[in-house]
Amino acid sequence: MSILNRFKKPKEEEKKEQPKKEQPKKEKVVFPKPEAEKKVEEKKNLPEMISATTVLNAPHISEKATFLQKENKYVFRVSKRTNKIEIKKAIESLYKVKVENVNIVNIPAKKKMWRGRPGYDSGHKKAIVTIEKGQKIEIAL
C-alpha cells in the first residue's frame, strides 16, 4: 500500500489547493418556442393514441367476424388486462366512430402436442364491438 500512497495526495492538501470561487448568478434567458414545438403541444390525442395501440392487438378476421360486420359488429383481439371501458375509448379514438356496445370473450389456452410432448396454445381475449348504424370501420386484410 505504501507504493500507492506515494502517488496519492493527502486529503488536507487537496482541500487547500482548490479554493472556492463564487460565480456570479446568471439570469435565465427565455427564448420563444419554435412553431414545430407548438404543433406537438396542440396534439391532445397523443396519449389516447398510445393507449389505443396497447389495448387493441389486431382485428380478428374470420368467417363469423365478416358476417357480423353486416350487423355493424367488429371483432378485435385485445390485451388480456383491458376492460370494456378502455376498449370503447380506444375504438372511438382510433377509428373516430361512436361505440354502442362492447362484449368480451375470454378464449382459454388449448392443449396441443408438439413433437410428441404436451404443450399449451396461448389463450387470448376478444372484443365484439357494436357501432352506430351508418358508420363503418375499414379493416384491411
ZADO-1210 file (C-alpha; in nm, 4 decimals, padded with zeros to 6 digits):
<atoms>
<atom x="00.0000" y="00.0000" z="00.0000" code="MET" pos="1"/>
<atom x="00.2957" y="00.2329" z="00.0564" code="SER" pos="2"/>
<atom x="00.3645" y="00.2444" z="-00.3181" code="ILE" pos="3"/>
<atom x="00.0106" y="00.3641" z="-00.3897" code="LEU" pos="4"/>
<atom x="00.0249" y="00.6234" z="-00.1136" code="ASN" pos="5"/>
<atom x="00.3208" y="00.7951" z="-00.2814" code="ARG" pos="6"/>
<atom x="00.1039" y="00.8958" z="-00.5740" code="PHE" pos="7"/>
<atom x="-00.1958" y="00.9986" z="-00.3692" code="LYS" pos="8"/>
<atom x="-00.2217" y="01.3471" z="-00.2237" code="LYS" pos="9"/>
<atom x="-00.3318" y="01.3813" z="00.1345" code="PRO" pos="10"/>
<atom x="-00.6897" y="01.4999" z="00.1749" code="LYS" pos="11"/>
<atom x="-00.5897" y="01.8186" z="00.3524" code="GLU" pos="12"/>
<atom x="-00.3629" y="01.9276" z="00.0681" code="GLU" pos="13"/>
<atom x="-00.6407" y="01.8695" z="-00.1879" code="GLU" pos="14"/>
<atom x="-00.8721" y="02.0993" z="00.0049" code="LYS" pos="15"/>
<atom x="-00.6076" y="02.3718" z="00.0299" code="LYS" pos="16"/>
<atom x="-00.5294" y="02.3639" z="-00.3434" code="GLU" pos="17"/>
<atom x="-00.8912" y="02.4132" z="-00.4540" code="GLN" pos="18"/>
<atom x="-01.0155" y="02.7472" z="-00.3222" code="PRO" pos="19"/>
<atom x="-01.3866" y="02.8055" z="-00.3634" code="LYS" pos="20"/>
<atom x="-01.4808" y="03.0714" z="-00.6114" code="LYS" pos="21"/>
<atom x="-01.8153" y="03.2357" z="-00.6045" code="GLU" pos="22"/>
<atom x="-01.9621" y="03.2542" z="-00.9507" code="GLN" pos="23"/>
<atom x="-02.1962" y="03.5366" z="-01.0376" code="PRO" pos="24"/>
<atom x="-02.5585" y="03.4335" z="-01.0734" code="LYS" pos="25"/>
<atom x="-02.6699" y="03.4018" z="-01.4330" code="LYS" pos="26"/>
<atom x="-03.0021" y="03.5391" z="-01.5428" code="GLU" pos="27"/>
<atom x="-03.2395" y="03.2993" z="-01.7045" code="LYS" pos="28"/>
<atom x="-03.2870" y="03.3643" z="-02.0739" code="VAL" pos="29"/>
<atom x="-03.6240" y="03.2641" z="-02.2175" code="VAL" pos="30"/>
<atom x="-03.6385" y="03.2018" z="-02.5905" code="PHE" pos="31"/>
<atom x="-03.9671" y="03.1913" z="-02.7841" code="PRO" pos="32"/>
<atom x="-04.0729" y="02.8390" z="-02.8823" code="LYS" pos="33"/>
<atom x="-04.0387" y="02.7407" z="-03.2463" code="PRO" pos="34"/>
<atom x="-04.3555" y="02.6604" z="-03.4409" code="GLU" pos="35"/>
<atom x="-04.2724" y="02.2896" z="-03.4553" code="ALA" pos="36"/>
<atom x="-04.2867" y="02.2573" z="-03.0763" code="GLU" pos="37"/>
<atom x="-04.6181" y="02.4422" z="-03.0637" code="LYS" pos="38"/>
<atom x="-04.7725" y="02.1874" z="-03.3008" code="LYS" pos="39"/>
<atom x="-04.6615" y="01.8986" z="-03.0786" code="VAL" pos="40"/>
<atom x="-04.8257" y="02.0621" z="-02.7765" code="GLU" pos="41"/>
<atom x="-05.1524" y="02.1031" z="-02.9661" code="GLU" pos="42"/>
<atom x="-05.1856" y="01.7277" z="-03.0204" code="LYS" pos="43"/>
<atom x="-05.4004" y="01.6345" z="-02.7224" code="LYS" pos="44"/>
<atom x="-05.4912" y="01.2862" z="-02.8513" code="ASN" pos="45"/>
<atom x="-05.1326" y="01.1577" z="-02.8413" code="LEU" pos="46"/>
<atom x="-05.1660" y="00.9715" z="-02.5068" code="PRO" pos="47"/>
<atom x="-05.5005" y="00.8317" z="-02.6221" code="GLU" pos="48"/>
<atom x="-05.3443" y="00.7018" z="-02.9430" code="MET" pos="49"/>
<atom x="-05.0673" y="00.5291" z="-02.7480" code="ILE" pos="50"/>
<atom x="-05.3147" y="00.3657" z="-02.5139" code="SER" pos="51"/>
<atom x="-05.5322" y="00.2601" z="-02.8091" code="ALA" pos="52"/>
<atom x="-05.2442" y="00.0658" z="-02.9600" code="THR" pos="53"/>
<atom x="-05.1684" y="-00.1076" z="-02.6310" code="THR" pos="54"/>
<atom x="-05.5327" y="-00.2027" z="-02.5779" code="VAL" pos="55"/>
<atom x="-05.6061" y="-00.3292" z="-02.9297" code="LEU" pos="56"/>
<atom x="-05.3772" y="-00.6020" z="-03.0623" code="ASN" pos="57"/>
<atom x="-05.5328" y="-00.6715" z="-03.4043" code="ALA" pos="58"/>
<atom x="-05.8660" y="-00.7104" z="-03.5820" code="PRO" pos="59"/>
<atom x="-05.9848" y="-01.0702" z="-03.5595" code="HIS" pos="60"/>
<atom x="-06.0604" y="-01.1862" z="-03.9123" code="ILE" pos="61"/>
<atom x="-06.2669" y="-01.5000" z="-03.9506" code="SER" pos="62"/>
<atom x="-06.5745" y="-01.6126" z="-04.1404" code="GLU" pos="63"/>
<atom x="-06.8006" y="-01.5396" z="-03.8460" code="LYS" pos="64"/>
<atom x="-06.6427" y="-01.1971" z="-03.7921" code="ALA" pos="65"/>
<atom x="-06.7089" y="-01.0983" z="-04.1552" code="THR" pos="66"/>
<atom x="-07.0756" y="-01.1955" z="-04.1213" code="PHE" pos="67"/>
<atom x="-07.1004" y="-00.9834" z="-03.8047" code="LEU" pos="68"/>
<atom x="-06.9814" y="-00.6760" z="-03.9973" code="GLN" pos="69"/>
<atom x="-07.3214" y="-00.6658" z="-04.1736" code="LYS" pos="70"/>
<atom x="-07.4760" y="-00.6025" z="-03.8301" code="GLU" pos="71"/>
<atom x="-07.2217" y="-00.3243" z="-03.7518" code="ASN" pos="72"/>
<atom x="-07.0283" y="-00.5548" z="-03.5179" code="LYS" pos="73"/>
<atom x="-06.6491" y="-00.5758" z="-03.5413" code="TYR" pos="74"/>
<atom x="-06.4230" y="-00.8271" z="-03.3660" code="VAL" pos="75"/>
<atom x="-06.0798" y="-00.7356" z="-03.2244" code="PHE" pos="76"/>
<atom x="-05.8122" y="-00.9247" z="-03.0327" code="ARG" pos="77"/>
<atom x="-05.7359" y="-00.7189" z="-02.7241" code="VAL" pos="78"/>
<atom x="-05.4914" y="-00.7249" z="-02.4355" code="SER" pos="79"/>
<atom x="-05.5803" y="-00.9618" z="-02.1518" code="LYS" pos="80"/>
<atom x="-05.5768" y="-00.6816" z="-01.8936" code="ARG" pos="81"/>
<atom x="-05.8240" y="-00.4452" z="-02.0609" code="THR" pos="82"/>
<atom x="-06.1872" y="-00.3872" z="-01.9771" code="ASN" pos="83"/>
<atom x="-06.4921" y="-00.2718" z="-02.1741" code="LYS" pos="84"/>
<atom x="-06.4458" y="00.0975" z="-02.0956" code="ILE" pos="85"/>
<atom x="-06.0842" y="00.1026" z="-02.2158" code="GLU" pos="86"/>
<atom x="-06.1787" y="-00.0851" z="-02.5341" code="ILE" pos="87"/>
<atom x="-06.4607" y="00.1598" z="-02.6055" code="LYS" pos="88"/>
<atom x="-06.2308" y="00.4629" z="-02.5638" code="LYS" pos="89"/>
<atom x="-05.9607" y="00.3023" z="-02.7812" code="ALA" pos="90"/>
<atom x="-06.2013" y="00.2229" z="-03.0680" code="ILE" pos="91"/>
<atom x="-06.3598" y="00.5694" z="-03.0576" code="GLU" pos="92"/>
<atom x="-06.0236" y="00.7494" z="-03.0577" code="SER" pos="93"/>
<atom x="-05.8546" y="00.5300" z="-03.3179" code="LEU" pos="94"/>
<atom x="-06.1374" y="00.4853" z="-03.5731" code="TYR" pos="95"/>
<atom x="-06.3443" y="00.8002" z="-03.4978" code="LYS" pos="96"/>
<atom x="-06.6747" y="00.6112" z="-03.4622" code="VAL" pos="97"/>
<atom x="-06.9435" y="00.6019" z="-03.1915" code="LYS" pos="98"/>
<atom x="-06.9454" y="00.2720" z="-02.9991" code="VAL" pos="99"/>
<atom x="-07.2817" y="00.1473" z="-02.8731" code="GLU" pos="100"/>
<atom x="-07.1855" y="-00.1795" z="-02.7032" code="ASN" pos="101"/>
<atom x="-06.8793" y="-00.3908" z="-02.6200" code="VAL" pos="102"/>
<atom x="-06.8885" y="-00.7636" z="-02.5451" code="ASN" pos="103"/>
<atom x="-06.5803" y="-00.9513" z="-02.4255" code="ILE" pos="104"/>
<atom x="-06.4974" y="-01.3197" z="-02.4739" code="VAL" pos="105"/>
<atom x="-06.2034" y="-01.4885" z="-02.2959" code="ASN" pos="106"/>
<atom x="-06.0606" y="-01.7678" z="-02.5106" code="ILE" pos="107"/>
<atom x="-05.8812" y="-02.0177" z="-02.2832" code="PRO" pos="108"/>
<atom x="-05.5481" y="-02.1814" z="-02.3665" code="ALA" pos="109"/>
<atom x="-05.5843" y="-02.5107" z="-02.5547" code="LYS" pos="110"/>
<atom x="-05.3756" y="-02.8218" z="-02.5044" code="LYS" pos="111"/>
<atom x="-05.1574" y="-02.9023" z="-02.8062" code="LYS" pos="112"/>
<atom x="-04.8999" y="-03.1703" z="-02.8881" code="MET" pos="113"/>
<atom x="-04.5638" y="-03.0501" z="-03.0185" code="TRP" pos="114"/>
<atom x="-04.3041" y="-03.3111" z="-03.1205" code="ARG" pos="115"/>
<atom x="-04.4764" y="-03.5693" z="-02.9062" code="GLY" pos="116"/>
<atom x="-04.4767" y="-03.3504" z="-02.5974" code="ARG" pos="117"/>
<atom x="-04.7784" y="-03.1781" z="-02.4476" code="PRO" pos="118"/>
<atom x="-04.7939" y="-02.8017" z="-02.4508" code="GLY" pos="119"/>
<atom x="-05.0456" y="-02.5222" z="-02.4497" code="TYR" pos="120"/>
<atom x="-05.1574" y="-02.2767" z="-02.7156" code="ASP" pos="121"/>
<atom x="-05.1793" y="-01.9304" z="-02.5612" code="SER" pos="122"/>
<atom x="-05.5279" y="-01.8064" z="-02.4907" code="GLY" pos="123"/>
<atom x="-05.6447" y="-01.4558" z="-02.5747" code="HIS" pos="124"/>
<atom x="-05.9269" y="-01.2089" z="-02.5271" code="LYS" pos="125"/>
<atom x="-06.1692" y="-01.0998" z="-02.7993" code="LYS" pos="126"/>
<atom x="-06.3891" y="-00.7933" z="-02.8024" code="ALA" pos="127"/>
<atom x="-06.7039" y="-00.7734" z="-03.0152" code="ILE" pos="128"/>
<atom x="-06.7719" y="-00.4031" z="-03.0693" code="VAL" pos="129"/>
<atom x="-07.1098" y="-00.2739" z="-03.1905" code="THR" pos="130"/>
<atom x="-07.1050" y="00.0691" z="-03.3565" code="ILE" pos="131"/>
<atom x="-07.3867" y="00.3023" z="-03.4578" code="GLU" pos="132"/>
<atom x="-07.5759" y="00.2431" z="-03.7817" code="LYS" pos="133"/>
<atom x="-07.4362" y="00.4231" z="-04.0814" code="GLY" pos="134"/>
<atom x="-07.0800" y="00.4208" z="-03.9509" code="GLN" pos="135"/>
<atom x="-06.8099" y="00.1887" z="-04.0774" code="LYS" pos="136"/>
<atom x="-06.4614" y="00.0680" z="-03.9816" code="ILE" pos="137"/>
<atom x="-06.2225" y="-00.0083" z="-04.2675" code="GLU" pos="138"/>
<atom x="-06.0222" y="-00.3209" z="-04.1846" code="ILE" pos="139"/>
<atom x="-05.7520" y="-00.4061" z="-04.4394" code="ALA" pos="140"/>
<atom x="-05.6769" y="-00.7729" z="-04.4975" code="LEU" pos="141"/>
</atoms>
